[in-house]
Amino acid sequence: MKSLLGVLTLFLLCALPALAQEKQAPLPPVHGVGGGHVPAHGPAPAKPEEHPAAPKYVDKNGHPDAPHVHTNDKWIGHDTGPNDPHYHLDHPWAHGHFNGGFGKGHVWRIAGGNRERFWFGGFYFSVAPADYGFCDNWLWATDQVVIYEDPDHDGWYLCYNVRLGTYVHVEFLGGA
């Protein structure tokens, strides 16, 4: 009986730090972007253009100069179409397809890494080099992200940062 009581006491002592952790409330959206909003769906396919114009990201005062999603689920910056050379891969899905779930019901916390290689839930990704500048303010050990299928660029997924409301193109590197 004493040993059982000792084990329970040890268990409770180990659990105290977890119970004492402060719960973070989601930040309110800044000008209708981010703050915990998760889009219900990914972007619609872009209309094919022979010579796509460079995307414009600051569509409203106070919005980020990066691809982002409004709280009404309007995707900004995903309009260059399937022929955008920045997102061409010679071997799409070279490491297989991501099967961890897409969209609103599948929010993941980044467990570590950087833009060249990050992971969560046993899955590994890398950010498209063309999008490196759009993830400079991501927190690679704590930010929550959601993966969406990219309707225009074979081999790429869209990784949406819940805190910031911005997204980048990512390639699946394998895992789970």
DRENPANU-94734 format. One line per field, with one value per residue (C-alpha): residue number from 1; residue in three letters; z, y, x. Coordinates in Angstrom, 2 decimals, padded with zeros to 5 digits. Layout:
N
n	[NUM	...]
res	[ALA	...]
pz	[Z	...]
py	[Y	...]
px	[X	...]
# end
This chain:
176
n	[1	2	3	4	5	6	7	8	9	10	11	12	13	14	15	16	17	18	19	20	21	22	23	24	25	26	27	28	29	30	31	32	33	34	35	36	37	38	39	40	41	42	43	44	45	46	47	48	49	50	51	52	53	54	55	56	57	58	59	60	61	62	63	64	65	66	67	68	69	70	71	72	73	74	75	76	77	78	79	80	81	82	83	84	85	86	87	88	89	90	91	92	93	94	95	96	97	98	99	100	101	102	103	104	105	106	107	108	109	110	111	112	113	114	115	116	117	118	119	120	121	122	123	124	125	126	127	128	129	130	131	132	133	134	135	136	137	138	139	140	141	142	143	144	145	146	147	148	149	150	151	152	153	154	155	156	157	158	159	160	161	162	163	164	165	166	167	168	169	170	171	172	173	174	175	176]
res	[MET	LYS	SER	LEU	LEU	GLY	VAL	LEU	THR	LEU	PHE	LEU	LEU	CYS	ALA	LEU	PRO	ALA	LEU	ALA	GLN	GLU	LYS	GLN	ALA	PRO	LEU	PRO	PRO	VAL	HIS	GLY	VAL	GLY	GLY	GLY	HIS	VAL	PRO	ALA	HIS	GLY	PRO	ALA	PRO	ALA	LYS	PRO	GLU	GLU	HIS	PRO	ALA	ALA	PRO	LYS	TYR	VAL	ASP	LYS	ASN	GLY	HIS	PRO	ASP	ALA	PRO	HIS	VAL	HIS	THR	ASN	ASP	LYS	TRP	ILE	GLY	HIS	ASP	THR	GLY	PRO	ASN	ASP	PRO	HIS	TYR	HIS	LEU	ASP	HIS	PRO	TRP	ALA	HIS	GLY	HIS	PHE	ASN	GLY	GLY	PHE	GLY	LYS	GLY	HIS	VAL	TRP	ARG	ILE	ALA	GLY	GLY	ASN	ARG	GLU	ARG	PHE	TRP	PHE	GLY	GLY	PHE	TYR	PHE	SER	VAL	ALA	PRO	ALA	ASP	TYR	GLY	PHE	CYS	ASP	ASN	TRP	LEU	TRP	ALA	THR	ASP	GLN	VAL	VAL	ILE	TYR	GLU	ASP	PRO	ASP	HIS	ASP	GLY	TRP	TYR	LEU	CYS	TYR	ASN	VAL	ARG	LEU	GLY	THR	TYR	VAL	HIS	VAL	GLU	PHE	LEU	GLY	GLY	ALA]
pz	[000.00	000.87	-002.49	-004.33	-002.40	-003.22	-006.94	-006.95	-005.12	-007.63	-010.50	-009.11	-008.56	-012.16	-013.42	-011.50	-014.03	-016.83	-014.82	-013.99	-017.62	-018.76	-021.49	-024.39	-025.59	-029.35	-030.48	-032.11	-035.89	-036.98	-039.64	-040.50	-040.83	-038.49	-034.76	-034.63	-037.62	-039.60	-043.17	-043.87	-047.23	-049.42	-052.35	-055.59	-058.65	-060.28	-063.71	-066.16	-067.53	-070.31	-068.51	-064.87	-063.07	-059.86	-056.97	-054.70	-051.06	-049.26	-050.40	-047.49	-045.07	-042.22	-044.03	-044.23	-047.25	-047.63	-048.93	-046.37	-045.76	-044.62	-041.81	-044.48	-046.02	-049.05	-050.05	-051.11	-053.26	-054.69	-058.21	-060.45	-061.83	-062.58	-064.84	-062.15	-062.50	-058.78	-057.93	-060.65	-059.43	-061.76	-059.55	-057.80	-054.64	-054.75	-051.07	-051.30	-050.44	-047.09	-045.46	-042.07	-042.93	-044.56	-043.57	-040.55	-038.56	-038.66	-036.74	-036.00	-033.71	-035.33	-033.20	-034.54	-037.48	-039.82	-043.31	-044.93	-042.84	-040.15	-038.63	-036.67	-035.84	-037.47	-040.82	-042.42	-044.81	-046.45	-047.55	-051.24	-051.73	-053.40	-050.14	-047.69	-047.00	-046.08	-043.05	-041.35	-038.38	-037.91	-034.57	-035.56	-032.23	-031.26	-034.14	-035.15	-038.84	-041.13	-044.41	-047.52	-050.95	-053.60	-056.53	-058.98	-058.27	-058.45	-055.56	-053.30	-050.34	-048.65	-045.01	-043.21	-040.00	-037.63	-035.50	-038.37	-041.02	-043.64	-045.71	-047.74	-050.28	-048.74	-050.10	-048.16	-047.25	-045.80	-042.42	-040.43]
py	[000.00	002.35	001.71	002.46	005.71	006.56	005.93	008.10	010.89	010.71	010.80	013.89	015.65	014.97	016.24	019.55	021.44	020.53	021.71	024.98	025.87	028.94	028.35	030.76	032.36	032.86	036.33	038.35	038.68	041.72	043.53	040.31	038.06	035.35	035.33	031.70	031.63	028.39	028.46	025.97	025.07	025.70	028.11	027.56	026.78	029.95	030.97	030.04	033.06	033.05	035.62	035.77	039.05	039.14	038.63	041.52	040.60	043.84	044.01	046.14	048.54	046.60	043.24	041.33	041.62	037.85	035.33	035.28	034.27	036.61	035.52	035.13	032.38	034.44	033.34	036.24	035.65	032.23	033.38	032.79	029.53	026.14	027.45	029.48	028.48	029.16	026.04	023.64	020.30	017.82	014.96	015.91	013.90	012.32	011.40	010.30	012.05	013.61	011.55	013.24	015.06	018.35	021.46	022.82	019.59	018.91	021.55	020.63	022.23	022.57	020.57	021.96	022.78	025.75	026.71	024.12	021.26	021.30	018.62	017.79	014.52	012.50	014.32	016.36	019.32	022.01	025.48	026.41	028.62	031.25	031.52	031.76	035.44	034.77	032.61	034.69	035.39	031.81	030.16	026.80	025.09	026.34	027.73	025.83	025.03	023.47	021.72	022.21	020.63	023.02	022.92	024.44	023.17	019.44	018.20	021.19	021.70	024.95	025.31	027.87	029.49	029.82	032.55	034.83	033.97	033.59	030.56	029.15	026.39	023.29	020.01	016.80	015.10	011.94	010.52	008.72]
px	[000.00	002.88	004.53	001.26	000.91	004.53	003.96	000.83	002.68	005.53	003.07	001.34	004.67	005.64	002.27	002.38	004.55	002.16	-000.82	000.91	001.59	-000.23	-002.80	-002.35	-005.53	-005.68	-004.72	-007.47	-007.15	-005.14	-007.16	-009.01	-005.91	-004.55	-005.13	-006.18	-008.51	-008.25	-009.61	-012.37	-010.80	-007.78	-007.65	-009.53	-007.40	-006.04	-007.20	-004.43	-002.58	-000.02	002.15	001.09	001.64	003.62	001.21	000.33	000.02	-000.85	-004.44	-005.66	-004.01	-002.43	-002.33	000.97	003.26	003.06	000.54	-002.29	-005.88	-008.65	-010.94	-013.66	-011.42	-010.32	-006.80	-004.55	-001.47	-002.24	-003.03	000.00	-001.43	000.10	002.88	004.65	008.33	008.95	006.94	008.07	009.40	011.09	009.88	006.62	005.89	009.37	008.98	005.36	002.13	001.29	-001.47	-001.82	-005.05	-005.88	-007.74	-009.52	-009.81	-006.06	-004.10	-000.48	002.13	005.55	007.98	011.24	013.43	013.63	012.50	014.77	013.34	010.68	008.49	005.38	003.65	006.43	006.00	008.80	008.52	010.63	009.53	009.82	012.89	010.70	008.73	011.65	011.02	007.39	008.21	010.92	008.65	007.42	008.18	009.67	009.05	005.60	003.50	000.40	-000.01	-002.57	-001.73	-003.87	-003.51	-002.20	-004.63	-002.14	001.37	002.08	004.19	003.52	001.23	000.23	001.25	-000.93	000.34	-002.64	-001.04	-000.06	-002.66	000.08	001.03	003.90	004.37	005.93	007.25	006.60	009.89	008.38	007.56	004.90]
# end
